Amino acid sequence: MACERILIVGGGIAGLSLATALHQRGFDAHLIERNTRWEPIGGGIAVQPNAMRVLHKLGIDSAVKRAGAIVRRWQFRAQWGEVLCDIELEPLWGDADSFIGIERTKLHDALKSDAVSCRLGAWVTSLSQDDHRVSVVFNDGTTGEYDLVVGADGIHSATREFVLGTIPPTYGGRMGWRSLAPICTPQPDSVQFWLGDGCFFGMCPVASGTYGFASVTEPRRYDTVKGRLDQLRRCFATFGAPVRDYLAALEYDEQIHCAPIEWLDVEQWYCCRVVLIGDAAHASSPMMGQGGSMAMEDALVLAEILHSTPQLDASIDRFIVRRRPRVNWVRQQSRAVEEIFRMPSGLRNTTLPERGKSAFYERFQPLIASP
């Protein structure tokens, strides 16, 4: 193999998936993670069938199914609970695979099970490259030389900054709060979006209860931990009982993670022997719930191409050509969903019953085929 020694920067979904895929194909892959312990943030995640197909190829889909909850429906509701659109997922995805809601900690545990060992508390402090190798210096003063460096370090990627300069994410105009509560909602086999004016509350089943994700349209701000729970309860006090019951089941502010909703408007995903995957390359609006799925697909496709294509530059070119149309589709359609949520509630609540199901199927149809 022309590309024998690989450094993966970032131990999130993208990095762990890539480490597993490369390890299975015999590559000498090294993974580093800045955090000193495994603490995936965000509560839960929807692992959609296109991502489960990746996990099947990695041999860990069964572990994820056992640790998660099966989702069979996707619902849009008015804020008081009226069902605006109830979409069955199996007719869309067919035999592609299951749709699983799972805590992020459990997904990470499954991904770690077959990945290479990871150096925690490690990051790159400098990076240089030529036609033959990438030379890096780590935070502890050690150095390394690699045939390829993969930046899988998220939307605020330090790897991206080393090779492409500072590219700040775009603020989407909304703040988001995520949490886990030990409570089941009515119709617990469904992802639900409860839609208000300028805000929504989402719920997805997981094995331990429900993953909750709230969003409010407002200027970007720093949200202190103290008072988050009371703030959310006030913001969604006029929503239906299941939303209020979910928030009542939370006990303290630290259960809630808050972050701005951001995405990247960047087209370049690589520079010579450094390539970006997942959110480091193409973080998008989360409204299709495809961020983790795109990261897993990136990882598998990159590993497959590196294994089948001897020349590194040709491998990277093939990776970009194969991934860009699919990623751009998700970006475009996620923005379209954003616009639906920005509609006045009267117009939106009329449009969704009429067009919601067909638009949903059209939006996800291109993702049924293998990446």
Secondary structure, 3 states (H helix, E strand, C coil): CCCCEEEEECCCHHHHHHHHHHHHCCCEEEEEECCCCCCCCCCEEEECHHHHHHHHHHCCHHHHHHHCEECCEEEEEECCCCEEEEEECHHHHCCCCCCEEEEHHHHHHHHHCCCCCEEECCCEEEEEECCCCEEEEECCCCEEEECEEEECCCCCCHHHHHHHCCCCCEEEEEEEEEEEECCCCCCCCEEEEEECCCEEEEEEEECCEEEEEEEEECCCCCCCCCCHHHHHHHHCCCCCHHHHHHHHHCCCHHHCEEEEEEECCCCCCEECCEEECCHHHHCCCHHHCCHHHHHHHHHHHHHHHHHHCCCHHHHHHHHHHHHHHHHHHHHHHHHHHHHHHHCCHHHHHHHHHHHHHHHHHHHHHHHCCCC
